[in-house]
Structure formats: C-alpha cells, structure tokens
C-alpha cells in the first residue's frame, strides 16, 4: 500500500509499506480523508516541539471499517461503517491516567507526532478508539478531531459561557474552530491574526463578531477599545509564539481565563506579577477526550455547525508532497487542508 512519510524537515515522500493486519480487538480501516494539522506542518518545517524523524504524519482523518478482528458489538462497530478515531494513545498507568486525565497522559503518544500517523491507504486502530461518524460526510468527519481540540480548549478549559467577551488569537484551523466553539455558547467572539485574509474568512464563514489585525504595537490598544477598556473575559492563544501568549495575558480582563492551546518551542520572558495583579486563571489545554468526540459528532450532525466551511483546500493522495509545500508557503491563504485518499 502507499504511505505518506516525512523523512526529514522540508521533504515529503509517498512510499510503499506493508499492508497492516489487525490484532485481536483492532479494526482494519481504509482511510478516506485526512487533514494536515499545524503539528504536521510543523513536522514538515522542523518547528514542531514533539517531532522526530522519519515520521508518517496524520491524526485528523475519516475512514471506513474494512475488517473487525473480534467482537466489536459493545462498541457499536460494524464493517462498512464510516468512522473517525481518537488519536491520543495514553499509557493507562501514569498519575494523569489514574485520575482520568487521559488527554494529558505523561507518556502520551499522538498519531503523527510521537508515533506514526494515519496517512496511509490502510491503518489499524483499537475498537475503543473508533467512533461512529453517524453519516457525516468523510471530509467533515475528518475535521472533528481539530474541532475537539478547539472545543476542549475554549469550553472545557476556558469555561466560555453566554455573555462572555472572548478573543481567540490565531485564525488558523484550531483558532477558528475555538471561535466557533465559543460562539456556540452564546459568547461575543473576536478573532485576531497577522493575516487579514484569514481574519476575514473566519469572521464571514463562522458569523463571528469581529476581527483584529495583530500586526503592530497597537494590538492591546485595539482590544481595549473594543472592550471599553475592560479586556476580554476569556483569551485563547492558538498560535504557539511567545508574543501571542503575551498578547493573551495583556488583553485579558482582571479575573479572566487565559487558555494556551498553541504549541511552540521558544521561551517567554515576562513580568509574571501581572498574573497576580490581574488574578488571571491560566490554563493549558492539550488534546481532547472521548466525550468531546461524541458530543461534537452530534453537534455537527444537528446542523448547528458547518465544518465544511473550515476546509479550504483538498488535494489528491498522490499530490500530498505538493499539499505540504503549498501549505507551508501559502498558509495565510489556507485554513484546513485535506488529502482525499480515495482520489
């Protein structure tokens, strides 16, 4: 079968690999659609904090169950079903796992990051990680995982509620979907980025309340003007740069929630007394939980959220090297980039 691999930064190849065979309690899946995540792009660029090489990328995907090795009835799985999967493999033994915080397992291995990912024609997955797509289009179903990341950050961690004023810094896929999640709770939501085109697309596509161009020293001033000098009730950082995390702290209201979803490799030197002065609640947000997947599949199925609007570019399987190169070069003009493994 064919597999996409990143042998080293700046290079993507399609190679031949052996067909996988599902073990007891696993399913053989035919991959249908796969989304190129920011972490996949970071692996390609050599900037992702958890990257190692060579690496098969991909953890956002939809697939069809080809074969079940064992009794999957208690999981509601059947051959032919179109599904998505939880790609975060936890160890089950660390202190985080013992307390039920499976999303931030101390030894977490995410597909495409700490272990090889899903960008092959066929993969195997354990029954308990496979979720019924409930008839969602494969393209939309492949976008459930990034929506889960965003929802977990904005709602589970950020505790966004009706009436809050929220800013999301970063208008990439995760940031845009964090804004969608916040908006679904009845919040007033603004999104910020260095790329005006991304801001405009997010605001128009997802009915946000406004966008803020973050291209100079007047960013905090712009935010204060919008909030009548109060700041935002929830500030969500979805970029992973020191400057944008500082932005989130600076524009947060007193007693606000600040959520860090972005992943970076650089340090931030800042006056930490500001956290005490403003009594900020600062939350890290990593991965998502099974219930996030189940809830959001139902939410998208209900029609209240149209994830297809997040998909701006689709490439054929054999064009995967070009997809990575284009995304790296023209990221400001793209939101969610997907690969069609059936084309």
C-alpha positions as CSV (number, residue, x, y, z in Angstrom):
1,X,0.0,0.0,0.0
2,X,1.0,3.6,-0.3
3,X,2.1,5.8,2.7
4,X,3.0,9.4,3.1
5,X,6.1,10.0,5.1
6,X,8.2,13.0,6.2
7,X,11.8,11.6,6.2
8,X,13.3,14.9,7.3
9,X,12.3,18.5,7.6
10,X,11.3,20.0,4.2
11,X,10.7,16.7,2.5
12,X,7.5,14.6,1.9
13,X,7.5,11.3,0.0
14,X,5.0,8.7,-0.9
15,X,6.4,5.2,-0.3
16,X,5.3,1.6,-0.4
17,X,4.7,0.0,3.0
18,X,3.4,-3.4,4.1
19,X,-0.4,-3.9,4.5
20,X,-1.3,-3.9,8.2
21,X,-3.1,-6.8,9.8
22,X,-5.4,-6.0,12.7
23,X,-4.7,-7.7,16.0
24,X,-7.4,-9.1,18.3
25,X,-9.6,-6.1,19.3
26,X,-8.5,-4.0,16.4
27,X,-10.1,-2.9,13.1
28,X,-8.6,-2.6,9.7
29,X,-9.5,0.9,8.3
30,X,-9.4,2.3,4.8
31,X,-8.5,5.9,5.2
32,X,-10.9,8.2,3.3
33,X,-9.9,11.8,4.2
34,X,-7.0,13.3,6.2
35,X,-6.4,16.8,7.4
36,X,-3.0,18.4,7.6
37,X,-2.7,19.7,11.1
38,X,-0.5,22.6,12.3
39,X,1.6,19.9,14.0
40,X,2.0,18.0,10.8
41,X,3.1,21.3,9.1
42,X,5.5,21.9,12.0
43,X,7.0,18.5,11.5
44,X,7.4,19.3,7.8
45,X,9.0,22.7,8.7
46,X,11.1,21.2,11.5
47,X,9.5,23.5,14.1
48,X,7.1,21.1,16.0
49,X,8.1,20.6,19.6
50,X,7.3,16.8,19.6
51,X,8.7,15.9,16.1
52,X,11.1,13.1,15.4
53,X,12.1,11.6,12.0
54,X,11.3,9.8,9.9
55,X,7.6,10.2,10.6
56,X,4.3,9.2,9.0
57,X,2.0,12.2,9.7
58,X,-1.7,12.5,10.2
59,X,-4.1,12.3,13.1
60,X,-7.2,14.0,11.7
61,X,-9.0,11.5,9.5
62,X,-12.1,9.6,8.5
63,X,-12.1,6.0,7.4
64,X,-14.2,3.0,6.6
65,X,-14.1,-0.2,8.6
66,X,-12.9,-3.0,6.3
67,X,-12.4,-5.7,8.9
68,X,-13.0,-6.3,12.6
69,X,-10.8,-8.8,14.4
70,X,-13.0,-9.8,17.3
71,X,-16.4,-8.9,18.8
72,X,-16.9,-5.1,18.4
73,X,-20.6,-5.2,19.2
74,X,-20.3,-3.4,22.6
75,X,-18.6,-0.5,20.7
76,X,-21.4,-0.4,18.2
77,X,-19.0,-1.0,15.3
78,X,-19.8,-2.8,12.0
79,X,-17.8,-3.5,8.9
80,X,-18.6,-0.8,6.2
81,X,-19.2,1.9,8.8
82,X,-17.6,5.3,8.2
83,X,-15.8,6.5,11.3
84,X,-13.3,8.8,12.9
85,X,-10.8,8.0,15.7
86,X,-9.3,9.2,18.9
87,X,-5.6,9.5,18.0
88,X,-4.1,10.1,21.5
89,X,-2.6,7.0,22.9
90,X,-2.3,7.1,26.7
91,X,-0.2,4.8,28.9
92,X,-3.1,4.0,31.4
93,X,-0.5,3.8,34.2
94,X,0.8,7.4,35.0
95,X,-0.7,9.7,37.6
96,X,-2.7,11.6,35.0
97,X,-4.3,8.4,33.6
98,X,-5.0,7.2,37.1
99,X,-7.0,10.4,37.7
100,X,-8.9,10.1,34.4
101,X,-6.9,12.9,32.6
102,X,-6.3,10.7,29.6
103,X,-5.8,13.6,27.3
104,X,-2.7,14.8,29.1
105,X,-1.1,11.4,29.8
106,X,2.5,11.9,30.9
107,X,3.6,9.5,28.2
108,X,1.1,10.5,25.6
109,X,1.7,9.3,22.0
110,X,-0.4,11.1,19.4
111,X,-0.6,9.6,15.9
112,X,1.6,11.6,13.6
113,X,3.6,13.1,16.4
114,X,5.1,10.7,18.9
115,X,4.1,7.7,16.8
116,X,3.5,7.1,13.2
117,X,0.2,8.5,12.0
118,X,-2.8,7.7,9.7
119,X,-1.6,9.0,6.3
120,X,-1.6,5.6,4.7
121,X,-4.2,3.8,2.5
122,X,-4.9,1.5,5.4
123,X,-4.3,1.6,9.1
124,X,-5.3,-0.4,12.2
125,X,-6.9,1.0,15.4
126,X,-8.2,-0.5,18.6
127,X,-12.0,-0.8,18.8
128,X,-12.3,1.6,21.8
129,X,-10.7,4.4,19.8
130,X,-13.1,4.2,16.9
131,X,-16.3,6.4,16.8
132,X,-19.3,6.1,14.5
133,X,-19.4,9.1,12.2
134,X,-23.3,8.9,12.2
135,X,-23.5,9.5,8.5
136,X,-21.3,12.7,8.3
137,X,-19.6,13.3,5.1
138,X,-16.0,11.9,5.2
139,X,-14.5,15.4,4.6
140,X,-16.4,16.9,7.5
141,X,-15.8,13.9,9.7
142,X,-12.1,14.3,9.3
143,X,-12.4,17.8,10.8
144,X,-14.0,16.5,14.0
145,X,-10.6,16.0,15.7
146,X,-9.4,19.6,15.3
147,X,-12.8,20.8,16.4
148,X,-12.4,18.6,19.5
149,X,-9.0,20.3,20.3
150,X,-10.6,23.7,19.9
151,X,-13.8,22.8,21.9
152,X,-11.7,21.3,24.8
153,X,-9.6,24.5,25.0
154,X,-12.4,27.0,24.7
155,X,-15.2,25.3,26.6
156,X,-13.8,22.6,28.9
157,X,-10.7,24.7,29.9
158,X,-11.7,28.3,29.1
159,X,-15.2,27.8,30.5
160,X,-16.7,30.1,28.0
161,X,-20.4,30.9,28.8
162,X,-23.2,33.0,27.4
163,X,-22.4,36.8,27.6
164,X,-18.6,36.4,27.8
165,X,-16.4,38.6,25.6
166,X,-13.9,36.2,24.0
167,X,-10.8,36.8,21.9
168,X,-9.1,34.0,20.0
169,X,-5.5,34.8,18.9
170,X,-4.7,32.9,15.8
171,X,-7.1,32.4,12.9
172,X,-5.8,29.0,11.7
173,X,-8.0,25.9,11.9
174,X,-7.7,25.5,15.7
175,X,-8.2,29.1,16.4
176,X,-11.1,29.5,14.0
177,X,-12.8,26.4,15.5
178,X,-12.2,27.6,19.0
179,X,-14.1,30.8,18.0
180,X,-16.9,28.6,16.6
181,X,-17.0,26.7,19.9
182,X,-17.1,29.9,21.9
183,X,-19.8,31.3,19.7
184,X,-21.9,28.2,20.1
185,X,-22.2,29.0,23.9
186,X,-23.6,32.5,23.2
187,X,-20.4,34.5,23.7
188,X,-19.3,37.6,21.8
189,X,-16.3,36.4,19.9
190,X,-13.4,38.3,18.2
191,X,-10.6,36.6,16.3
192,X,-7.1,38.0,15.8
193,X,-4.3,37.2,13.4
194,X,-1.4,38.7,11.4
195,X,-3.2,37.7,8.1
196,X,-6.2,39.9,7.3
197,X,-7.5,37.3,4.7
198,X,-7.7,34.6,7.4
199,X,-9.5,37.0,9.8
200,X,-12.0,38.0,7.1
201,X,-12.6,34.4,6.2
202,X,-13.2,33.3,9.8
203,X,-15.5,36.2,10.6
204,X,-17.6,35.8,7.5
205,X,-17.7,32.0,7.5
206,X,-18.5,31.5,11.1
207,X,-20.5,34.6,11.9
208,X,-18.0,36.0,14.4
209,X,-18.5,39.4,16.0
210,X,-15.3,40.9,14.6
211,X,-11.6,40.6,13.7
212,X,-8.5,42.3,14.9
213,X,-5.3,42.6,12.8
214,X,-2.3,41.8,15.0
215,X,0.4,43.5,13.1
216,X,1.9,46.1,15.3
217,X,2.4,47.6,18.7
218,X,-1.2,48.9,18.9
219,X,-2.8,45.4,19.3
220,X,-3.6,45.9,23.0
221,X,-5.0,49.4,22.3
222,X,-7.3,47.9,19.7
223,X,-8.5,45.3,22.1
224,X,-9.1,47.8,24.9
225,X,-11.1,50.0,22.6
226,X,-13.4,47.1,21.7
227,X,-14.0,46.1,25.3
228,X,-14.4,49.7,26.7
229,X,-11.0,49.3,28.4
230,X,-12.2,46.2,30.4
231,X,-10.3,43.5,28.5
232,X,-11.7,40.1,27.4
233,X,-13.3,37.6,29.8
234,X,-11.6,34.7,28.0
235,X,-8.4,35.0,25.9
236,X,-7.4,31.9,23.9
237,X,-4.0,31.6,22.4
238,X,-3.9,29.3,19.4
239,X,-0.6,30.2,17.7
240,X,2.2,29.0,19.9
241,X,4.5,32.0,19.9
242,X,5.9,33.9,22.9
243,X,4.5,37.2,21.5
244,X,0.9,35.8,21.1
245,X,0.9,34.3,24.6
246,X,2.0,37.7,25.9
247,X,-0.8,39.3,23.9
248,X,-3.4,37.0,25.6
249,X,-2.2,37.9,29.0
250,X,-2.2,41.6,28.1
251,X,-5.7,41.8,26.7
252,X,-7.3,39.6,29.3
253,X,-9.6,41.3,31.8
254,X,-9.0,41.2,35.5
255,X,-10.0,37.8,36.8
256,X,-10.2,36.4,33.3
257,X,-9.4,33.0,31.9
258,X,-6.4,32.6,29.7
259,X,-6.1,29.4,27.7
260,X,-3.0,28.2,25.9
261,X,-3.7,25.8,23.0
262,X,-0.8,26.7,20.8
263,X,2.4,24.6,20.9
264,X,5.8,26.2,20.5
265,X,9.5,25.7,21.2
266,X,10.5,29.2,22.3
267,X,10.6,30.8,25.8
268,X,8.8,33.8,27.0
269,X,10.4,36.3,29.4
270,X,7.6,38.3,31.0
271,X,6.6,40.1,34.2
272,X,4.8,37.2,35.9
273,X,3.4,39.6,38.6
274,X,0.8,40.6,36.0
275,X,-0.8,37.2,36.7
276,X,-1.1,38.0,40.4
277,X,-2.1,41.6,39.8
278,X,-5.0,40.7,37.4
279,X,-5.7,37.4,39.3
280,X,-5.7,35.6,36.0
281,X,-6.7,31.9,35.6
282,X,-4.1,30.5,33.2
283,X,-4.9,27.1,31.7
284,X,-3.0,24.8,29.4
285,X,-5.1,22.7,27.0
286,X,-3.9,19.5,25.4
287,X,-5.7,17.1,23.1
288,X,-9.3,16.1,23.9
289,X,-11.4,13.4,25.5
290,X,-13.7,10.7,24.1
291,X,-16.8,12.6,25.2
292,X,-15.6,15.6,23.2
293,X,-15.6,13.5,20.0
294,X,-19.1,12.0,20.7
295,X,-20.6,15.4,21.6
296,X,-19.2,17.2,18.6
297,X,-20.2,14.5,16.1
298,X,-23.7,15.0,17.4
299,X,-23.4,18.8,17.3
300,X,-22.2,18.8,13.6
301,X,-24.8,16.2,12.8
302,X,-27.5,18.5,14.2
303,X,-26.6,21.1,11.6
304,X,-25.7,23.8,14.1
305,X,-22.0,23.9,12.9
306,X,-20.9,23.5,9.3
307,X,-17.3,22.2,9.4
308,X,-17.1,22.1,5.7
309,X,-16.6,25.9,5.8
310,X,-13.3,25.2,7.5
311,X,-12.0,23.1,4.6
312,X,-10.4,25.5,2.0
313,X,-8.2,23.2,0.0
314,X,-8.3,19.5,-1.0
315,X,-5.5,17.5,-2.7
316,X,-5.4,14.1,-4.2
317,X,-3.4,11.4,-2.4
318,X,-0.5,11.4,-4.9
319,X,-0.3,15.2,-4.6
320,X,0.4,15.1,-0.9
321,X,4.0,16.4,-1.3
322,X,2.6,19.4,-3.1
323,X,-0.1,19.9,-0.4
324,X,2.6,20.2,2.3
325,X,4.7,22.5,0.2
326,X,1.8,24.8,-0.7
327,X,0.5,24.9,2.9
328,X,4.0,25.8,4.1
329,X,4.4,28.6,1.5
330,X,0.8,30.0,1.5
331,X,-0.6,29.2,4.9
332,X,-2.0,32.7,5.2
333,X,-4.4,31.9,2.3
334,X,-5.4,28.5,3.6
335,X,-7.4,27.2,6.6
336,X,-8.0,23.4,6.7
337,X,-6.1,21.5,4.1
338,X,-7.3,17.9,3.5
339,X,-6.0,15.0,1.4
340,X,-8.5,12.8,-0.4
341,X,-7.1,9.2,0.0
342,X,-9.7,7.9,-2.5
343,X,-8.7,10.2,-5.4
